[in-house]
Amino acid sequence: MFSSREGDDVILFILLSINLTLEDAIEMGLRESPSYLQAKQEFMIRQKTNASAYSTLLPSASAGYVEARTRSRIDGVEIYDSTDSYYNFRMEWDLTPGDFLNAFSAHYGNNSAYFSYLETRDQTIYEIVSRYLNTLKLEKLLESRKTAVKRTENNLELIEEKKRLGSASNAEVLQGKVNNLQAQYDLMETEKDRKVYLLRLKKIIGLEARDSILLEDPEIDFKIPEKDSVLILAMKKDPLLNEYSSEVKKARFDFTNTSMNNLFTVSFGAVYQYQDDEVPSVPLIRTNYDYSVGFSISVPLFTGFSRVNDILIAEMRVDLADLKLKEREKELSISVEEDYMLFVEAEQKLQLAETTLSFAEESHKAASERYRLGESSMIELLGAEEDLLRAQYSLTEARFDWYLSLYRLKRLMGRLYEE
């Protein structure tokens, strides 16, 4: 039971605390996490940088107005004084096959940047999930530890009273003391771990250390499909796999462009220019304009072997990108196998822990009844209580291990964060 002062402190804590769900923690973390915000900014910068490749596919245009005054004097005599003004408009369009290849390369470069950003986002979310669940688990274990301390204290008092009455042995008293000391130590360790995880959680979601939060149990509204379905989804949704796939395509376009540029260069160019002292309404029907259209092809004869090196380097980059992609496919396949096995194991452990708790509760009831009837010793009762506390503790651990195994598979399936 709480004292009046303790009860007031608990009520004040609840009133000043922030109710925090797992979904709330994820949203707060994505707003505050430095690594995620940095990855998002880098993705936007890379997108803008790659977008410059598209500009080469478009024509360039310029317009201007010129006004000039010319005066000429010879021996102090003004020969002429004239002012000229005119408008000009110029449009150029210069295209090569390499411009199109660069545009495709930029497209896949943008894809690679996007999937790299998604990978960082998923890592951040999973870290939030892990810290949230571990903190909540330790809070629940802390309650079990507190209950264990109170029970062992009550039992020790009861044993010492029986010892004074001559109905308990020294061994039973010592056993009671050992149980109480162990319960206090376990409580201290659990409290320490809870504080560490709580501070880590607050840090990643942008809260101050002094902020009070009340964590809520996660709502599990999804089911894990069969292992083959998990693998199919993982191969389709995995950000790293998609990033490496985009890098392979980008490297191949870069290789093709490098090979073409080092073998021959083809270009198409067109220029249109207008100049007159009046602003044109439709320039093409005016007389003061000129245009040109050209086509060229050039073949390098000798470049000091740099041509061969450029092609070899581009080819090696394709091979490297292919190796990274194949390695990720293997890693992903193994991760699905391992994490699915851990999920099945966690599910079985949870069922076992639930059954063990039911058995421990029945055993504790039976031991209490036998002790009341004088058919068993205090040591047997203490053992039954210890088994019950251990079963409650194991169930809490098993349930949160199961939660984490669910979220690991959810991450592999690309469903960790669904907007």
N, C-alpha and C positions, 0 to 999 in steps of 0.2 A: 504493500500500500504506500502511496505517496503521502508525505507530510503536506501541511497546508502551504508552506513556502514552495516546496517542490511542485505542487499542483499549479500554483500561480505561475511559476517559471515555465512550465510546460504549455499552459494556455497562452502566455505571452509569446513563446517561441512559435506556436502554431499561427497566431494572428499576424506575426511579422514575417512569416516564411512565404516563399514563392512556390506555388504548386507547379511542379514541372513534370510534364510527360516526356516520353522518349522523343516524340515528334517535335515537341517544343525545343528540346535540347539540340536536335539536329538543325532546326531552322536557326537557332541562336548561334550555333557553331559555324554554320556556313556564312553568317554575317560577320563573325569575329575572328575566325581562324586565319593567322598570318600566312601559313603555307597555302591554304586554299585561295585566299585573295591574291596572293602573288602569282599563283598558277593561272588564275583567271585573267589577271592583267597581262601576263606574258602571252597568253593565248590571243588576246585582242591585239597586242602589238605585232605578233607574227602574222595574224590575219591581214592587218593593214599593210605590213611589209610585203607579203606575197601578192597582195592585190595590185601592186605596181606592175606586175607582169601582164595584167590584162590591158593596161593602158596602151601597150605597143600594138594592139589589134585595132586601135581606133585612130582616125586621122587627127592631125593637129591643125589648129586654125589660129590666125592672128589678124588683128585689124588695127589701123592707126590713122592718124591725121598729121600731116606735115605742113608747116607754114614757114617759108623762108623769104627773106628780103635780101636783094643783091644790089649793091651800089658800086659804081666804078667812077674814079676821078683820075684825070691826067693833067698834070701841071695846074692843079687847082680848078680845073674845069670838069664839071660833072658830065660824064658821057651818058650814063643811064642809071636809073633807079627803078627797080622792079620788085614786085612782091608776088611770089608763087605760093599757092596752097593746093593741096590735093588729099584725097582719101585713098587708102589702100587696103586691100583684103587679100590674104594669102592662106591657102589650105594645102597641106601636104599629107601624103599617105604612103608610107614605105613599109612593105610587108615582106617577111621571109618565112619559110617553113619553120624555122627555129622559133619565131614568135608564137606560133600555134603550139609547138611542143612546150615552150616555156609556160604558156597559159595552162596547159594540162598539168605540168609539173607543179605550178602554183596551186592548182585546185587540190591535188593530193597532199601538197604541203600543208594547206589549210586543214584538210581532214586529219592529218597526223597531229597537228597542233590541238585540234578539238578533242581528239580521243586522249591525248596526253593530259589535257585539262580534266576530262571525265575521270581518268584514273586517279588523279590527285583528289578530286572531289569524293570519289568512292573510298579512298584511303582515309580521308578526313571523317567521313560519315561513320565508317566502321570503327575508327578510333573513338568517336563519340559514343557509339553504341556499346563498345566494350567497356569504356569507363563508366557509363551510366549503369549498365547491368552489374558490373562488379561492385560499384558503390551500393546499389540497391541490395545486392546479395549480402554484403557485409552488414548493412543496416538490419536486415532480417536475422542474420546470424548473431548480431549483437544482442538482439532481444532474447534469443535462445541462451546466449551466454549469461545474460543478467538473470534469467530464470534459473539457470543452473547454479549460480552463486547463491541465490535466495534459498533454493532447495537444499543445497549442501549445508548452508548455515543453519537452517531449521533442523535438518537431520542431526547435525553435530550437537546442537543444543539438546535434542531429544536423547541422543546417545549418552551425553554427559549426565543428563538427569537420571537415566536408567542406570548408569554406572554408580551414581551416588546411592541409588536404591538397591544396588547389588545385582541387577538383572542384565547388565552388559559388561563385556570383557574389555580389557585394555586394547586388545587387537581391534575390536569394533570402534573404540574411540580413535585409535590411530588411523584406521581406515577412513573414518569420517573427516579427520583433519586433512589427510592426504587429498581426499576428494574436494574439500573446500579450497585448499591451496591451488590445486590444479584448475578448478573452476575460475578462481580469481586470475590466475595467470592467463588462461585462455581468453577471458574477458579483456584483459589488458592488451593482448596481442591483436585481438579482433578490432578493438577500438582504435589502435594505432593504424592498422591497415585501412580501416574505414576512413580515417582522417586523411591519409595519403591519397586514396582514390578520390575522395570528395574534393580535395584541393586540385587534383589533376583535372577532374571534370569541370570545376568552376573556371579553371584557366582556359580550357579549350572552348568553352561557350561564352567567355567574356564576362564572367561575374567576378566580383571582388571576394577575397578570402573571408571577409566578415559577413557576406550575404548568407541568409538562411534559406534553404530550399527543402521542399518535401517532395520526394520522388514517388511516382506512381508506378504500379505494375504495368508492364507493356501489354498492349492488346495484340494478340496474335490472330490476324485475320487472313492468313494465307496458309496453304498446304504445300508441302514439298512433293513434286511429282516423282515418277520413277527415275532411276539413275540415268537411263539412256536419254530421257527428256531433258534432264539437267545438263547433260553433256552437250546436247544439241543447242540449248539456249546459251550455254557458256561460250561455245564456239561462235555463236552469232553476236552475242552482246559484249563479250569481254573487251574493255577499252584498250588494253595493251595489245591484244591480238589485232584489233582493228587499226591501231596506230602503226604496228609493224607492217600490216598489209598495205596501208597507204604509203608507207616509206618504200616498199618494194616497187609499187607502181610509179612513184615519183622517181626512183632511181632508174627505172627502165626508160622513162621519157627523157631523163637527163642523159643517159647513155646514147639513146638514139640521136638526140640533138648534138651531143659532142661528136659522135661518129660522122654525122652529116656535115657539120661545120668544118671538120678536119679533112673531109674528102672533097667536098665542093660546097659552094654557097650560091643559092638562087634567091633573087630578090625581085620584087615588083614595086615600082614607084610611080606616083602620080602627083603632079603639082598643078594647082590652079591659082592664078594671080590676077587681081583687078586693080586698076589705078585710074582715078579720074578726079576732076575738081568738084564733082557732085556725088552725093550719097546715092548709091544705086538702089533701085527698087527691086529689080530682078537682074543681078549682075550678068547672067549669061546672055541676055539679049542686048547688052551694051557692046560697044565696039572696042573699048579700051581694056581688053583682057588678053591673057595668054595662058596656055596650059601645055603640059607635057606629060607623056606617059612613057615609061621605060621598063625594060626587062633586062636583067643581067645575070650572068653565071660566071663564077670564078673558081679556079682550081688551084690550091696551093701546091707549089713544086717542092720547096724545101723549107722546113721550119726548125731545123736544128734538133730533130727527133722529139720535139715537144708534142707534136701531133700524136705520135705513137704512145707517149706517156699519158697524155690526156685520155685517150681511149682506154688504155689499160686501167687507169685509176677509176674511170667511170664504170668499167666492167667489174672491178673488184668491189665497188660500192653496191652494185646489184647483187653480187654473191653474198656480201656481208648482210644486206637487208634480208635476203632469202634465208640465211642461216638463223638470224634473229627470229624470223617468222616461224620457221620449223621448230626451233627450240621452245618458243612460247606455246605452240600447239601441244608439244609433249608435256610441258609443265602444266598446262591447263588440264590436259587429260588426267595426269597424275593427281592434281589438286582435287578434281571432281571425285576421283576414286577414293582418295584419302578422306576428304571432308564428308562424303556420303557415308563412308564406313563409320566415321566419328559420330555422325548424326544418328545412324541406326544404333550404335553403341550407347549414345546418350539417351535415346528413347528407351532402350532396354534397362539402363541404369535407373531411369526415372520410375519405370514400372516396378523394378525391384525395390527401390527406396520406398515407394508407396506401400508395397506389400510388407516390407520390413517394419515400417512404422505401425501398421495395423497389428502385426504380431507383437511388437514391443509394447503397445498399449494394452493388449490383452494379457501379456505376461506380467506387466506392472500391476494390473488389476488383481491378477491371481496371487502375485507375491504379497501385495498389500493385504489381501484377505487372509492368506495363510499366516502372515505376521500378526494380524489382529487376533487370530484364533490360537496363536502361540505355537504354530506348527513349523515356523521357520525363523531364522535368526535375522538380526538387523543387517548383517553383512549381505545376506541374500536380497533383502529389500533394497539396500543401497545399490547393489549390482543391477537390479531390475530398473531402478531409476536412472542409473548411468546409461543403460542400454536404450532407454526411452529418449533421453536427451541426445544420445549419439544418433539415433534413428531420425529424430527431428532435424538435427544438423545436416545429416547426409541427404535428406529429402530436399532441403533448401539448396544445397550445393548441386544436387542432381538436376533440379528444375532450372537453375540458371546456366548450368553447362548445356542443357538442352536448348535454352534460349539462344546461347551463343552459336551453337551448331546450326540452328535454323538461319541465323543471320549470315553465317559464313556461306551457306549454300545460296541464300538470297543474293548475296553480293556476286557470287559466281554467275548467277542467272541474269545479272544486270537489273535486278529489281530492288536494289538497296534504297534507291531514292526515285520515287515516281512522282513527277510533277503533275 
